[in-house]
Amino acid sequence: MAVRPPNRSPIKSRWQTLRRLLGKVPAAGSAAAGQVIHDYFRHQAHAQGYTLSHSQQRVIDCMARHACMLMGTAPKPLPGLYLHGAVGRGKSWLLDGFFRAIPLAQKQRLHFHQFFAQLHQGMFEHREQADALAIALDELLSDCRVLCFDEFHVHDIGDAMLITRLFKALFQRGILLLVTSNYPPEGLLPNPLYHARFKPVIDLINARMQVMEVGGPHDYRSQARTHAHQLFTQGHYVWPASVAQRQSLNLPGGDAPAVSLPVGTRHFQARFCEGRRIGFTFANLCDQPTAVMDYLELCRRFDRWIIDDLPPLGECSIAAQQRFINLIDVLYDQDKHLTLLGQHSLRESLDGDAIDLARTRSRLGQLVEVSEPV
């Protein structure tokens, strides 16, 4: 009796072809790389139940053209791609998809916080050299041809001056730069005291990158468990952090003695430290002069985080709010499990004045909120 071959859907069949293509470099000048991009996003949208918005499809078409030129014989440096729009519209999803699908080994994808912290560290190590920036970039990028920055923003004039030099250096190296941001280029460094001094890099972005808005009516992060495979989204926000709640979730008591934890050349006060599990209070991390490099170092050592005593951010200094924003950015990007404890609902706790709190609200909104009764 003849055996009927399995019924394979067109999507699955194309995806199998795509997987074979991902291991090969398309022939110069061919459209294969662009087709890889289109097929990848078509498969991912189908698998995740997404309907691509008009603006997302426009970006994918643009990415496919970039892939064709990158893998072909384009003699000139390619224009970069700057994606901006409100939180939850799929900017990072598009960036990550392009990064995964482009059949090229010489590529890097980093949260901008992470890259900028590494750049600062490299420049400090080579501070005695004539061009510390060039040496640090050589070490960080090596033979990189595609560089993806997620969550790009500029609020500090000191950072702005270095970012100006950084972007000029990246374009001079002929690297294809892709960036996501909640802000259009003209919205970067909004402080009116300093905005004019950053205008040259805004003009550079507009001249050397294709600026595209990713819009649409849906906040994908707010949809039920669309990121259930991520460790971060399996975490909890617990309030009012009662004794019964702590016992139910196997969390340390609020009166646990502090533990001294070495981080680089400094010592942090932790609420507890056990294996790959670490606990801090908000004050431990955000009321102290901590930095992104500290959070990245801790993420290399710990996968499950507990942050206790979250106050209403509106009662905190702008500096403490910004450190908290940076911390959540790092934990989200490094995909760490987070349990956050506070006295008030998450909505009340996140009512602050720092510029990027909308992104933090969106990310923490993916946690499971646990309130009384347990």
C-alpha positions as CSV (number, residue, x, y, z in Angstrom):
1,M,0.0,0.0,0.0
2,A,1.4,3.4,-1.0
3,V,2.2,5.8,1.9
4,R,0.8,9.3,1.4
5,P,3.5,11.9,1.9
6,P,2.9,14.3,4.8
7,N,0.8,17.4,4.0
8,R,3.2,20.3,4.4
9,S,1.9,23.8,4.5
10,P,3.4,26.3,2.1
11,I,4.6,28.4,5.1
12,K,6.4,25.4,6.6
13,S,7.9,24.4,3.2
14,R,9.2,27.9,2.6
15,W,10.6,28.1,6.1
16,Q,12.6,24.8,5.5
17,T,14.0,26.4,2.3
18,L,14.8,29.5,4.3
19,R,16.7,27.6,7.0
20,R,18.9,26.0,4.3
21,L,19.5,29.5,2.8
22,L,20.6,30.9,6.2
23,G,23.7,28.8,6.1
24,K,24.7,30.1,2.7
25,V,25.9,33.4,1.3
26,P,23.8,34.4,-1.7
27,A,25.5,35.0,-5.0
28,A,26.6,38.6,-5.6
29,G,23.9,40.7,-7.1
30,S,21.2,38.0,-6.5
31,A,17.8,38.7,-4.8
32,A,18.3,35.7,-2.5
33,A,19.2,37.7,0.6
34,G,16.1,39.9,0.2
35,Q,13.9,36.9,-0.2
36,V,15.4,35.5,3.0
37,I,14.3,38.6,4.9
38,H,10.8,38.5,3.5
39,D,10.4,34.8,4.2
40,Y,11.7,35.1,7.7
41,F,9.3,37.8,8.7
42,R,6.4,36.1,6.9
43,H,7.1,32.9,8.9
44,Q,7.5,34.7,12.2
45,A,4.3,36.8,11.8
46,H,2.4,33.6,10.9
47,A,3.9,31.6,13.8
48,Q,3.1,34.4,16.4
49,G,-0.3,35.2,15.1
50,Y,0.7,38.8,14.0
51,T,-0.8,40.8,11.2
52,L,1.9,43.1,9.9
53,S,1.0,46.8,10.0
54,H,1.5,48.9,6.9
55,S,4.5,50.6,8.5
56,Q,6.1,47.3,9.5
57,Q,5.7,45.9,6.0
58,R,7.4,49.1,4.6
59,V,10.3,48.5,7.0
60,I,10.6,44.9,6.0
61,D,10.7,45.8,2.3
62,C,13.4,48.4,3.0
63,M,15.4,45.8,5.0
64,A,15.1,43.3,2.1
65,R,16.6,45.9,-0.3
66,H,19.4,46.6,2.2
67,A,20.1,42.8,2.4
68,C,20.3,42.5,-1.4
69,M,22.7,45.4,-1.6
70,L,24.8,44.3,1.4
71,M,25.2,40.7,0.0
72,G,25.7,42.0,-3.6
73,T,28.4,44.2,-5.1
74,A,27.2,47.7,-4.1
75,P,30.4,49.9,-4.4
76,K,29.2,52.6,-2.0
77,P,28.5,52.5,1.7
78,L,24.8,51.6,2.4
79,P,22.6,54.1,4.1
80,G,21.7,53.1,7.6
81,L,18.2,52.5,8.9
82,Y,16.7,54.5,11.9
83,L,13.4,53.1,13.2
84,H,11.4,55.3,15.6
85,G,7.9,55.1,17.1
86,A,5.9,54.7,20.3
87,V,6.7,51.8,22.6
88,G,5.3,48.4,21.7
89,R,5.0,48.9,17.9
90,G,7.5,46.2,16.9
91,K,10.7,48.2,16.4
92,S,12.9,45.7,18.4
93,W,11.1,42.8,16.8
94,L,11.9,44.1,13.3
95,L,15.6,44.8,14.3
96,D,16.0,41.4,15.9
97,G,14.4,39.7,12.9
98,F,16.8,41.4,10.4
99,F,19.7,40.5,12.6
100,R,18.8,36.8,12.8
101,A,17.8,36.5,9.1
102,I,20.6,38.3,7.4
103,P,23.0,35.5,6.1
104,L,26.1,37.2,7.4
105,A,28.5,36.3,10.2
106,Q,30.1,39.7,10.6
107,K,27.3,41.3,12.6
108,Q,26.5,42.5,16.1
109,R,23.3,43.4,17.9
110,L,23.4,45.2,21.2
111,H,21.3,47.3,23.4
112,F,22.7,50.8,23.1
113,H,23.3,51.0,26.9
114,Q,25.5,47.9,26.6
115,F,27.6,49.1,23.7
116,F,28.0,52.6,25.1
117,A,29.2,51.2,28.5
118,Q,31.7,49.0,26.7
119,L,32.9,51.9,24.6
120,H,33.5,54.0,27.7
121,Q,35.4,51.2,29.3
122,G,37.6,50.7,26.2
123,M,38.3,54.4,25.9
124,F,39.3,54.5,29.6
125,E,41.7,51.6,29.1
126,H,43.3,53.3,26.1
127,R,43.1,56.9,27.5
128,E,46.9,57.3,27.1
129,Q,46.7,56.7,23.3
130,A,46.2,59.5,20.7
131,D,42.9,58.1,19.4
132,A,41.3,56.0,22.2
133,L,38.0,56.0,20.4
134,A,39.4,54.3,17.2
135,I,41.3,51.7,19.3
136,A,38.2,50.9,21.4
137,L,36.1,50.5,18.2
138,D,38.6,48.2,16.6
139,E,38.4,46.0,19.7
140,L,34.6,46.1,19.9
141,L,33.7,45.8,16.2
142,S,36.7,44.0,14.6
143,D,35.4,43.0,11.1
144,C,31.7,43.9,11.9
145,R,29.7,44.9,8.7
146,V,26.2,45.2,10.3
147,L,25.7,46.9,13.7
148,C,22.3,46.9,15.3
149,F,21.5,49.3,18.2
150,D,18.3,48.8,20.2
151,E,16.7,51.6,22.3
152,F,18.9,54.5,21.2
153,H,18.4,57.7,23.1
154,V,20.4,60.7,24.2
155,H,19.6,62.8,27.3
156,D,23.0,63.8,28.6
157,I,25.2,66.4,26.9
158,G,28.4,64.6,27.9
159,D,27.2,61.4,26.2
160,A,26.0,63.5,23.2
161,M,29.5,64.7,22.4
162,L,30.9,61.2,22.4
163,I,27.9,59.9,20.3
164,T,28.7,62.6,17.7
165,R,32.2,61.2,17.4
166,L,30.9,57.6,17.5
167,F,28.4,58.0,14.6
168,K,31.0,59.8,12.4
169,A,33.5,57.0,13.0
170,L,30.9,54.3,12.3
171,F,29.9,55.9,9.0
172,Q,33.5,56.3,8.0
173,R,34.1,52.6,8.5
174,G,31.3,51.8,6.1
175,I,29.3,49.8,8.7
176,L,25.6,49.3,8.0
177,L,24.0,50.8,11.1
178,L,20.4,49.9,12.1
179,V,18.9,51.8,15.1
180,T,15.6,51.7,17.0
181,S,14.5,54.6,19.2
182,N,11.3,55.9,20.8
183,Y,12.3,59.3,19.4
184,P,12.6,60.7,15.9
185,P,16.1,62.2,15.3
186,E,14.8,65.7,16.0
187,G,13.5,64.5,19.4
188,L,17.0,63.4,20.6
189,L,18.5,65.4,23.5
190,P,15.4,67.4,24.0
191,N,16.8,69.7,26.6
192,P,16.6,73.2,25.0
193,L,19.9,74.2,26.7
194,Y,21.9,71.5,24.7
195,H,19.7,70.5,21.7
196,A,21.4,72.9,19.3
197,R,24.9,71.4,20.2
198,F,23.6,68.0,19.1
199,K,22.1,69.3,15.8
200,P,25.2,68.2,13.8
201,V,24.6,64.5,14.6
202,I,20.9,64.8,14.0
203,D,21.7,66.2,10.5
204,L,24.2,63.3,10.1
205,I,21.5,60.8,10.9
206,N,19.1,62.3,8.5
207,A,21.7,62.4,5.8
208,R,23.3,59.0,6.2
209,M,20.3,56.9,7.4
210,Q,16.8,56.2,6.1
211,V,14.5,57.4,8.9
212,M,11.2,55.4,9.1
213,E,8.4,55.6,11.7
214,V,7.0,52.3,13.0
215,G,3.4,53.0,13.9
216,G,0.1,51.3,14.2
217,P,-2.8,51.1,16.7
218,H,-1.5,48.1,18.6
219,D,0.9,47.9,21.6
220,Y,2.2,44.4,21.1
221,R,3.8,44.3,24.5
222,S,0.4,44.8,26.1
223,Q,-1.2,41.8,24.3
224,A,-1.6,38.7,26.5
225,R,1.7,36.8,26.9
226,T,3.0,37.4,23.4
227,H,6.5,37.1,24.9
228,A,5.8,34.1,27.1
229,H,9.0,32.4,25.9
230,Q,11.1,35.2,27.5
231,L,12.4,34.8,31.1
232,F,11.8,38.4,31.9
233,T,8.0,38.2,31.2
234,Q,7.7,35.2,33.6
235,G,8.5,37.6,36.5
236,H,6.2,39.2,39.0
237,Y,5.3,42.6,40.4
238,V,4.3,42.0,44.1
239,W,2.4,44.5,46.2
240,P,2.0,45.5,48.9
241,A,4.8,42.9,49.6
242,S,3.2,41.4,52.7
243,V,4.7,38.7,54.8
244,A,2.1,36.2,53.5
245,Q,3.0,37.1,49.9
246,R,6.7,36.7,50.5
247,Q,6.2,33.3,52.1
248,S,3.9,32.2,49.3
249,L,6.4,33.2,46.6
250,N,9.4,32.0,48.6
251,L,10.9,35.5,48.8
252,P,13.2,36.7,51.5
253,G,11.8,38.8,54.3
254,G,12.0,42.6,54.3
255,D,14.3,42.5,57.3
256,A,17.0,40.2,55.8
257,P,20.5,41.3,56.8
258,A,22.6,43.0,54.1
259,V,25.3,41.1,52.2
260,S,28.5,42.8,50.8
261,L,28.9,42.0,47.2
262,P,32.1,42.9,45.2
263,V,31.4,44.4,41.8
264,G,34.6,45.5,40.0
265,T,36.5,47.7,42.4
266,R,33.5,48.5,44.6
267,H,31.2,46.7,47.1
268,F,27.4,46.7,46.8
269,Q,25.0,46.0,49.6
270,A,22.7,43.2,48.5
271,R,19.6,42.0,50.4
272,F,20.7,38.4,49.8
273,C,22.9,36.3,47.4
274,E,22.3,32.6,46.7
275,G,23.7,30.8,43.7
276,R,22.5,32.6,40.5
277,R,19.8,34.4,42.6
278,I,20.4,38.0,43.8
279,G,18.3,40.4,45.8
280,F,18.6,44.2,46.2
281,T,16.5,47.0,47.5
282,F,15.7,49.9,45.2
283,A,17.9,52.1,47.4
284,N,20.8,49.7,47.0
285,L,20.9,50.1,43.3
286,C,19.2,53.4,42.4
287,D,19.9,55.8,45.2
288,Q,23.6,55.0,44.9
289,P,25.9,56.2,42.0
290,T,25.6,52.9,40.1
291,A,26.0,52.6,36.3
292,V,25.1,50.4,33.4
293,M,28.4,48.6,33.5
294,D,27.6,47.5,37.1
295,Y,24.3,46.1,36.0
296,L,25.9,44.3,33.1
297,E,28.5,42.8,35.4
298,L,25.8,41.6,37.8
299,C,23.8,40.1,34.9
300,R,26.8,38.0,34.0
301,R,26.7,36.4,37.4
302,F,23.0,36.3,38.3
303,D,19.9,35.2,36.3
304,R,17.1,35.7,38.8
305,W,16.7,39.1,40.4
306,I,14.6,40.4,43.3
307,I,14.3,44.2,43.7
308,D,12.5,45.2,46.9
309,D,11.1,48.4,48.3
310,L,10.2,50.1,45.1
311,P,9.0,53.6,46.1
312,P,6.6,55.8,44.1
313,L,9.1,57.1,41.5
314,G,7.6,60.6,41.6
315,E,9.0,60.9,45.1
316,C,12.6,60.0,43.9
317,S,15.2,62.2,42.3
318,I,15.5,62.3,38.5
319,A,18.9,60.6,38.9
320,A,17.4,57.7,40.8
321,Q,14.5,57.4,38.3
322,Q,17.0,57.3,35.4
323,R,19.1,54.6,37.1
324,F,16.0,52.5,37.6
325,I,15.1,53.0,33.9
326,N,18.6,51.9,32.9
327,L,18.4,48.9,35.3
328,I,15.1,47.7,33.8
329,D,16.5,48.2,30.3
330,V,19.5,46.0,31.1
331,L,17.4,43.2,32.8
332,Y,15.0,43.2,29.9
333,D,17.6,43.1,27.2
334,Q,19.6,40.4,29.0
335,D,16.4,38.5,29.6
336,K,16.7,38.0,33.4
337,H,13.9,36.8,35.6
338,L,12.7,39.7,37.8
339,T,10.5,39.9,40.9
340,L,9.8,43.5,41.8
341,L,8.2,44.4,45.2
342,G,6.5,47.6,46.2
343,Q,3.9,49.1,48.5
344,H,1.7,50.5,45.8
345,S,0.2,49.3,42.5
346,L,2.6,49.3,39.5
347,R,0.6,52.2,37.9
348,E,1.0,54.3,41.1
349,S,4.7,53.4,41.5
350,L,5.7,54.3,38.0
351,D,4.2,57.8,38.1
352,G,7.5,59.8,37.7
353,D,9.0,62.5,35.6
354,A,12.0,60.9,33.9
355,I,11.8,61.1,30.1
356,D,12.0,57.4,29.3
357,L,9.5,56.1,31.8
358,A,7.0,55.2,29.1
359,R,9.4,52.4,28.0
360,T,9.8,51.2,31.5
361,R,6.1,51.1,32.1
362,S,5.6,49.1,28.9
363,R,8.3,46.6,29.9
364,L,7.2,46.2,33.6
365,G,3.6,45.9,32.4
366,Q,4.6,42.4,31.0
367,L,5.2,41.2,34.6
368,V,2.4,39.2,36.3
369,E,1.0,41.6,38.9
370,V,0.3,39.9,42.3
371,S,-1.7,41.8,44.9
372,E,-3.6,40.8,48.0
373,P,-4.9,38.2,48.7
374,V,-2.2,35.7,47.9
